[in-house]
Amino acid sequence: MLVDTYGRVATDLRVSLTDRCNLRCTYCMPEEGLQWLAKPDLLTDDEIVRLVRVAVTLLGITEVRFTGGEPLLRPGLTGIVQRCAALEPRPRLSLTTNGIGLKRTAAALAAAGLDRVNVSLDTLRPDVFKTLTRRDRHADVVDGLQAARTAGLTPVKINTVLMAGLNDDEAPELLAWAVENAYELRFIEQMPLDAQHGWKREGMITAGDVLESLRTRFTLTPEGDDQRGSAPAERWTVDGGPHQVGVIASVTRPFCHACDRTRLTADGQVRNCLFAREETDLRAALRSTAPDEEIARIWRLAMWGKKAGSGLDDPSFLQPDRPMSAIGG
Ligand SMILES: C[S@@+](CC[C@H](N)C(=O)[O-])C[C@H]1O[C@@H](n2cnc3c(N)ncnc32)[C@H](O)[C@@H]1O
């Protein structure tokens, strides 16, 4: 098991498959992109599958989420999914993606064993999408969402970040559209994880703002805490149900006490928290003759030192050196 000194047990593994992305969301990456990881530094497909196997067979991981960067840019994605789906015990497999290219790949990913997807979409307006992501790909994302639903990668969840003055008036519209299309919408508070270090607490749209805006059009009934478990999203039933909407208040209502996550970067570093300033190298062990048990031991040690909280509210908080896209969101 992956236990920390506060008694939390990590069962959910986020695996970043690449730090590259084909969008340039303003809250994530600068227009010119970033210095990408060098190919030899990236874990190979075999190395990723081996680490997932160690996590599942020796460390109690039951959920694996592939992310990035943009995981659909990883050429071997379908094969990685297929090999992870063949593991015993079989982990639940999901993908966080911007949806570009999903129209083409959703059916193959489902056939390979992917269970479901989270697609990021911040706006219903193509012009706002272009401003926010610096790319004119809104229609591709909408097509990708539809393909995911058709392929049975359900529930299809949508991740939305609202930005003041850009798309913060769209919450009710987005929810109405999600309900109509059977997507589960989750709003995520903007976090200080952008490469440009441009995040400001004063300017962010909070969970409270989102709920106030949604309540102008919908009746929201909170889901009981007993049903939330370690899920980061607080959920509300919309207009009596069955549809629900989630809000991930990472900044204003952090859920660190119930965190069940461990993260693996595309270059083989374990992170015990999105906001951690330290990483633990597994790649060196992988590329030596270390047996699985030794890799598991290093991973356990990395998780043992997990801090109680993200430290966001501490005046001495320092943003991690790597941005969200390089950590794996
Ligand atoms: C970093 S992306 C990686 C996966 C994939 N490319 C995608 O778009 O979903 C994962 C999620 O992180 C979100 N994200 C990126 N930077 C963020 C930030 N500073 N605060 C909150 N969410 C952020 C994105 O909107 C997306 O939903």
The ligand as an SDF file (V2000), in Angstrom:
LIG
                    3D

 27 29  0  0  0  0  0  0  0  0999 V2000
   -3.0520   19.9860  -17.7310 C   0  0  0  0  0  0  0  0  0  0  0  0
   -4.4340   19.2940  -18.6050 S   0  0  0  0  0  0  0  0  0  0  0  0
   -3.7280   17.7860  -19.1740 C   0  0  0  0  0  0  0  0  0  0  0  0
   -4.6720   16.8870  -19.9110 C   0  0  0  0  0  0  0  0  0  0  0  0
   -5.2480   17.3720  -21.2210 C   0  0  0  0  0  0  0  0  0  0  0  0
   -4.3350   18.0510  -22.0740 N   0  0  0  0  0  0  0  0  0  0  0  0
   -6.4890   18.1870  -20.9800 C   0  0  0  0  0  0  0  0  0  0  0  0
   -6.6120   19.2680  -21.5710 O   0  0  0  0  0  0  0  0  0  0  0  0
   -7.3570   17.7500  -20.2330 O   0  0  0  0  0  0  0  0  0  0  0  0
   -5.5330   18.6820  -17.3480 C   0  0  0  0  0  0  0  0  0  0  0  0
   -6.5130   19.6720  -16.7950 C   0  0  0  0  0  0  0  0  0  0  0  0
   -5.8180   20.6540  -16.0890 O   0  0  0  0  0  0  0  0  0  0  0  0
   -6.4950   21.8800  -16.2540 C   0  0  0  0  0  0  0  0  0  0  0  0
   -5.5800   22.9480  -15.9150 N   0  0  0  0  0  0  0  0  0  0  0  0
   -4.4480   23.3240  -16.5100 C   0  0  0  0  0  0  0  0  0  0  0  0
   -3.8690   24.3600  -15.8710 N   0  0  0  0  0  0  0  0  0  0  0  0
   -4.6810   24.6370  -14.8310 C   0  0  0  0  0  0  0  0  0  0  0  0
   -4.6430   25.5940  -13.7800 C   0  0  0  0  0  0  0  0  0  0  0  0
   -3.6600   26.4890  -13.6850 N   0  0  0  0  0  0  0  0  0  0  0  0
   -5.6280   25.5730  -12.8720 N   0  0  0  0  0  0  0  0  0  0  0  0
   -6.6390   24.6670  -12.9500 C   0  0  0  0  0  0  0  0  0  0  0  0
   -6.7290   23.7340  -13.9130 N   0  0  0  0  0  0  0  0  0  0  0  0
   -5.7720   23.7280  -14.8420 C   0  0  0  0  0  0  0  0  0  0  0  0
   -6.9170   21.8450  -17.6880 C   0  0  0  0  0  0  0  0  0  0  0  0
   -7.9800   22.7470  -17.9350 O   0  0  0  0  0  0  0  0  0  0  0  0
   -7.3550   20.4020  -17.8390 C   0  0  0  0  0  0  0  0  0  0  0  0
   -8.6980   20.2590  -17.5130 O   0  0  0  0  0  0  0  0  0  0  0  0
  1  2  1  0
  2  3  1  0
  2 10  1  0
  3  4  1  0
  4  5  1  0
  5  6  1  0
  5  7  1  0
  7  8  2  0
  7  9  1  0
 10 11  1  0
 11 12  1  0
 11 26  1  0
 12 13  1  0
 13 14  1  0
 13 24  1  0
 14 15  1  0
 14 23  1  0
 15 16  2  0
 16 17  1  0
 17 18  1  0
 17 23  2  0
 18 19  1  0
 18 20  2  0
 20 21  1  0
 21 22  2  0
 22 23  1  0
 24 25  1  0
 24 26  1  0
 26 27  1  0
M  CHG  2   2   1   9  -1
M  END
$$$$
